[in-house]
Amino acid sequence: QTKLISCFSICLCLQGYQVNVAQSLLSLRGSEGQDSSLTCSYSGMERNVQWYRQAPGKSPTILGILYKDKRPMWGLNLRAELHTTEKHSYLNITKAQLQDTATYLCAVEAQCHTGHPSLCKNCKLIFSKVPKGVRHPNPIEIQ
């Protein structure tokens, strides 16, 4: 049986400068039981890389965060590496199964910091209607 792992690139704005993030392949096709590897390259001096998995028809879920000076913690058949000198991260999938079919995304650093949403032009924060009796400013949308 064949599975498809696809990925795409993300461009983030962080602290007033642009960080470019690119993944190695637009799609990767393999057989069940095969090992696969995805590469995420980035520019800038970032402290962490985040990997996400989005199953077909589902929302993305975080797989984990790789920090510059700490060992990653991963489970199941996933393992990730962060190489800050070379400015890239690998996501390795061992003995892939059909349920590993998904879109895998990488992000560099936190895209948004709640204290400085104006620095995060790629982020969309929406404040919805607040329940009665709760004081809150008018709903706003930041893009």
N, C-alpha and C positions, 0 to 999 in steps of 0.2 A: 504494500500500500504506500501511497505517496502523501506527503504532507507539505504544506506551504507555510513558510515563516516570512512575513514581510515587515519592512521597517521603512521609516522616512526620516528626513532631517528636520531639525528645529532650529530656529534662530531666536536667541534670547537677548533682551536688553537688561543690563544689570548695572546699577550704580553709575549711570551716565555713559557707559560705553557698551559697545556691541560685542557679544560673545557668539561666535559661530560654532555650531554643533552639527556634525555630519556623520551619518552612519554609512558603513561600507557598501551595503547592497540595498537595492530597492526590493528585491525578493530573494529568497533562498529556498530551494526545493530539495527535499531529501527523502530518504526512505525510513520507515519505522525501524527503530533500533540503531540508527546512524547518529554519530556525534556531529554537532554543528557549532559554528562560532560566528558571532556578530561583533563588529568593531565600531566603536563610537569615538571619533576624534573631535577635539575642541581646541579653541584658541583661548588665550587669557590665562590668568593665574587663579584658577578656581580651587576650592577646597574639597568639593565632593562631586560625585557623579551619581545620578539616580537612574535606575532601570525600572521600566514599567512594562506590563503585559496587558494587552487588550484582546480578549477572546472575541470571536465573531459575534456581533450583535450586543456586546457588553461594554461597560465603561472600563477605562484603564484602571488597573490596580498596581500598586507599587510592589516591586519584587524586593527592593532593598536599596540602601544608600552606601556607597563606597566613600570613605573618608581618606584624606591624604595620608595621615599617619596612623591609621588603625586598620586592623585586619577585618575583612568583611565577614558577615555571618550569612550563610546561605543554606538552603535545604534542598531536599529532593534531588532532582537531576540538573540543577542549575548551579553554576559557579561563575563568579565575576572577578575580574582583576582590574586594578587601577594603576596606571603607569603615568605619574604626574610629569616626569622628565620628558617622556615622549608625547605627552598630552593625548593619551587615548585610554580607552577601557574596553575590555573584552567581556562578552557574555557568552559562556560556553554551555551548551545544552548537551548532556550526555544521554545516550540511548533514548533518543527522542521517541515519543509516543504520539498517537493521533491527537490526544488532548493538548499537546504542546503547540498545535496549530494556532497562531495568534499573530497580532502585530506587536512587535517589541520596540519600545521607544526608550531613548536615553535623553536625559536632561542634565545640564551642568549647573551646580550651585542651586540655590532656591530661586525660582523665577520671581517670586513675590515675597515681600516682607510686609506684614500688616502695618508697620509703622511708616513705611515709605511707598505706598502704592503708586505714586506718581512716577517712580523710577522703573516701574514694571509695565511698560507699554504693551507687552505681549499678554498681560493678565487681564481678565475681565472679572471684576468684583461687582456683584449685584446685591444690594441690600433690599430685602423684600419688606412687605408690610409687617409692622410690629403688632403683637396682640394688644388689646385694649388694656389701659392702665400702665403700660410700659412707656417710659419717656425715651424717645429716640429721635434723632434728626430726620428730616425728610428723606425718603428713599433716593439714592443716587446710584448712578452707574459709572464706573471708571473703566476706560478701555485703554 
